[in-house]
Amino acid sequence: MNNFGFSRRPDIGGKISVSFEFFPPKTEEMETRLWDTVTRLEPLQPEFVSVTYGAGGSTRERTARTVKRILTETTLTPAAHLTCVDAVRGEVDKVIGEFVDMGVTRFVALRGDPVEGVGACYSPHPGGYANGAELVGALKKAGDFDISVSAYPEKHPESPDFATDIDMLKRKVDNGATRAITQFFFDNDLYERYVERVRRAGIYVPIVPGVLPVHNFAQVARFSERAGAHVPAWLAERFDGLENDPQTHALVAAAVAAEQVLDLVERGVDDFHFYTMNRADLSVAICHMIGIRAHAVSAGGPSSAAA
């Protein structure tokens, strides 16, 4: 469908599971903003929160510090991102061991983007894991972890067709992945058709929709083009003329994302992953609108699930 109805059952919040994604801060100011975001989202009791890992492991140390702080200072369960770009197998295995020693039991295993950035051609590192499927296999050998992988409702930009793309997802699942989290999308029909393709291929792990709250429409439109994600005309119309009106932009963004989630709930989806961009406002507003309420958080320290 091209637009979403805005209605919900009163008991819907208790039936929805959410997770949030953060990226490691690069500066002291960004770290302050991240921890404000973590503090505000913690009372929503997400299933887990994930911390990204830069191309070629460029944020490895910051990712590790962020994960460790989440483990030791919050009740949240962190999932550490891993990639296989620009690293030999021994280096990746060492990173896995370091996360395990911290107490991490959840991972998000990704092939990763080329160090050269957008538009560069990916090539496996000599002596490294060639792709996400091999990385999942390495994680599964290291322990009985909860492993999330990526999925692409509009197929990966580098895949020649959906069959190739879904075959890679099947290889990841066969090697031990327990769920797939999708690239963000704005057309729920695309997600539904993708799940149908995946099920026909014999893949039965949860396909969790990735939801991107639109903090800045112009930026999201540019990123969508690079990522191969379609931006519907009706969505562009929603944000038209709001470039210099951040307050209204935020209100519209929260409504759009809540509508999308509620429509997916009506289609039988009950698990969602939010790309927070290290900002709390929209994610908090969206969760409130779909019926997820904050709960009291006990004084600092790790949760029993993460300890």
Secondary structure as UniProt FT lines:
FT   TURN            10..11
FT   HELIX           12..15
FT   STRAND          17..22
FT   HELIX           28..41
FT   HELIX           42..44
FT   STRAND          49..51
FT   HELIX           55..57
FT   TURN            58..59
FT   HELIX           60..73
FT   STRAND          78..83
FT   TURN            85..86
FT   HELIX           89..102
FT   STRAND          106..110
FT   TURN            115..116
FT   TURN            118..119
FT   TURN            126..127
FT   HELIX           132..142
FT   STRAND          146..151
FT   TURN            153..154
FT   TURN            157..158
FT   HELIX           162..174
FT   TURN            175..176
FT   STRAND          179..182
FT   HELIX           188..200
FT   TURN            201..202
FT   STRAND          207..208
FT   STRAND          210..211
FT   HELIX           217..227
FT   HELIX           233..239
FT   TURN            240..241
FT   TURN            243..244
FT   HELIX           246..266
FT   TURN            267..268
FT   STRAND          271..275
FT   TURN            277..278
FT   HELIX           281..289
FT   TURN            290..291
FT   TURN            304..306
//
